[in-house]
Amino acid sequence: MADSTFDIVSKVDKMEADNALHQAQKELSQRYDFKNVGASVDWSGEKLLLKASSEERVKAVLEVLEQKFIKRGISLRSLDAGEPFPSGKEYRIEASLKQGIAQEDAKKINKIIRDEGPKGVKSQIQGDELRVSSKSRDDLQATMALLKGADLDVDLQFVNFR
């Protein structure tokens, strides 16, 4: 019998992120504490650009965006927000969405699977994702459970389970 496999990826659905952004924009326009502070959040190319008149306000804008991401089922591990920086009369935060698994994170995941995973499980790095294979589907499911419980800085999804 052939080996069973699954892929470990880290991707953010662009449409869900866009929906979360629009919900945050709507809340910013309606909330009283954001009136007359120039609070906004928008796409700037592939990055998110958050603006407000003070450092505290721009951090509050980031909190609103994070709440909307959580409601839309997007992990905050995939949101990489920088520190507030002044730009003219306003403060800004640049945030980006992490797509794919970085090489060093892939190596960490590989090591966890090798050290703590079931014996017959093999994993290999393929670009920005990992392919995990084993003869036993139960071992693969145990590996998924192990990785879900692991404290990693990456939001993982398991796809192509066959």
C-alpha positions as CSV (number, residue, x, y, z in Angstrom):
1,M,0.0,0.0,0.0
2,A,1.2,3.5,-0.8
3,D,2.2,6.0,1.8
4,S,-0.5,8.4,3.1
5,T,0.5,12.1,3.0
6,F,-0.6,15.6,4.0
7,D,0.9,19.1,3.4
8,I,1.6,21.7,6.1
9,V,1.0,25.2,4.8
10,S,0.6,28.7,6.2
11,K,-1.7,30.8,4.1
12,V,-4.1,33.6,4.8
13,D,-7.3,33.8,2.7
14,K,-7.0,37.3,1.0
15,M,-10.7,37.7,0.8
16,E,-11.2,37.0,4.5
17,A,-8.5,39.5,5.4
18,D,-10.1,42.0,3.1
19,N,-13.5,41.4,4.8
20,A,-11.9,41.9,8.2
21,L,-10.3,45.1,7.0
22,H,-13.7,46.5,5.8
23,Q,-15.3,45.6,9.1
24,A,-12.6,47.4,10.9
25,Q,-13.0,50.5,8.7
26,K,-16.7,50.5,9.4
27,E,-16.2,50.3,13.1
28,L,-13.6,53.1,13.0
29,S,-16.0,55.3,11.2
30,Q,-18.8,54.7,13.7
31,R,-17.1,54.7,17.0
32,Y,-17.2,57.9,19.0
33,D,-13.6,57.6,20.4
34,F,-12.2,57.5,16.8
35,K,-14.0,60.8,15.7
36,N,-11.5,63.5,14.6
37,V,-8.4,61.5,15.2
38,G,-7.7,60.6,11.6
39,A,-8.0,56.9,12.4
40,S,-7.9,54.7,9.3
41,V,-6.7,51.3,8.1
42,D,-6.1,50.5,4.4
43,W,-4.2,48.3,2.0
44,S,-0.9,49.8,0.9
45,G,0.2,47.3,-1.8
46,E,0.5,44.0,0.0
47,K,0.8,45.6,3.5
48,L,-1.8,47.1,5.8
49,L,-1.3,50.7,6.8
50,L,-2.9,51.9,10.0
51,K,-3.0,55.7,10.7
52,A,-4.1,57.9,13.6
53,S,-3.2,61.2,15.2
54,S,-1.5,59.7,18.3
55,E,0.5,56.6,19.3
56,E,-2.3,55.4,21.6
57,R,-5.0,55.8,18.9
58,V,-3.0,53.9,16.3
59,K,-2.5,51.1,18.8
60,A,-6.3,51.1,19.4
61,V,-6.8,50.9,15.6
62,L,-4.5,47.8,15.6
63,E,-6.6,46.2,18.4
64,V,-9.8,46.8,16.4
65,L,-8.2,45.2,13.3
66,E,-7.0,42.2,15.4
67,Q,-10.5,41.7,16.8
68,K,-12.0,41.6,13.3
69,F,-9.3,39.1,12.2
70,I,-10.2,36.8,15.1
71,K,-13.9,37.0,14.3
72,R,-13.2,36.1,10.6
73,G,-11.1,33.1,11.8
74,I,-7.7,34.5,10.8
75,S,-5.0,33.7,13.3
76,L,-3.1,36.6,14.8
77,R,0.1,34.6,14.2
78,S,-0.2,35.4,10.5
79,L,-0.4,39.2,11.2
80,D,3.0,40.8,11.5
81,A,2.5,44.3,12.9
82,G,5.4,46.7,13.4
83,E,5.9,49.4,16.0
84,P,4.1,52.8,15.7
85,F,6.3,55.4,14.1
86,P,5.6,59.1,13.6
87,S,5.0,60.4,10.0
88,G,4.4,64.1,9.8
89,K,1.4,64.9,12.1
90,E,0.2,61.3,12.4
91,Y,1.4,58.0,13.7
92,R,1.5,54.9,11.5
93,I,1.8,51.1,11.9
94,E,2.7,48.9,9.0
95,A,1.4,45.4,9.2
96,S,1.8,42.5,6.8
97,L,0.3,39.1,6.4
98,K,2.6,36.1,6.6
99,Q,2.3,33.8,3.7
100,G,4.1,30.5,3.6
101,I,6.4,28.9,6.1
102,A,9.9,30.4,6.5
103,Q,12.9,28.1,6.1
104,E,13.9,28.3,9.8
105,D,10.3,27.6,10.9
106,A,10.1,24.7,8.5
107,K,13.3,23.3,10.0
108,K,11.8,23.6,13.6
109,I,8.7,21.8,12.5
110,N,10.8,19.1,10.8
111,K,12.8,18.7,14.1
112,I,9.6,18.4,16.2
113,I,8.2,15.7,13.9
114,R,11.5,13.8,13.9
115,D,12.1,14.0,17.7
116,E,8.5,13.8,19.2
117,G,6.4,12.3,16.4
118,P,5.5,8.7,15.7
119,K,8.4,6.5,14.4
120,G,7.4,5.9,10.8
121,V,6.6,9.5,9.9
122,K,8.8,11.3,7.4
123,S,8.7,15.0,6.5
124,Q,10.4,17.0,3.8
125,I,10.5,20.7,3.0
126,Q,9.1,21.7,-0.3
127,G,9.5,25.4,-0.9
128,D,7.4,27.2,1.6
129,E,5.5,24.2,2.8
130,L,6.1,20.7,4.2
131,R,5.0,17.3,3.0
132,V,4.5,14.7,5.7
133,S,4.2,11.0,4.8
134,S,3.7,7.7,6.6
135,K,2.3,4.2,6.0
136,S,-0.2,4.7,8.9
137,R,-2.9,7.4,8.7
138,D,-3.2,7.2,12.5
139,D,0.4,8.3,12.8
140,L,-0.3,11.2,10.5
141,Q,-3.2,12.3,12.6
142,A,-1.1,12.0,15.7
143,T,1.5,14.2,14.0
144,M,-1.2,16.8,13.3
145,A,-2.3,16.8,16.9
146,L,1.3,17.1,18.0
147,L,1.9,20.2,15.8
148,K,-1.4,21.8,16.9
149,G,-0.2,21.6,20.5
150,A,3.3,22.8,19.7
151,D,4.0,26.5,20.5
152,L,5.1,27.8,17.1
153,D,5.1,31.4,15.7
154,V,3.4,30.2,12.5
155,D,-0.3,29.6,11.8
156,L,-0.4,26.1,10.3
157,Q,-3.1,24.5,8.1
158,F,-3.1,20.9,7.1
159,V,-4.2,20.2,3.5
160,N,-4.2,17.4,0.9
161,F,-4.7,14.6,3.4
162,R,-4.7,11.4,1.4
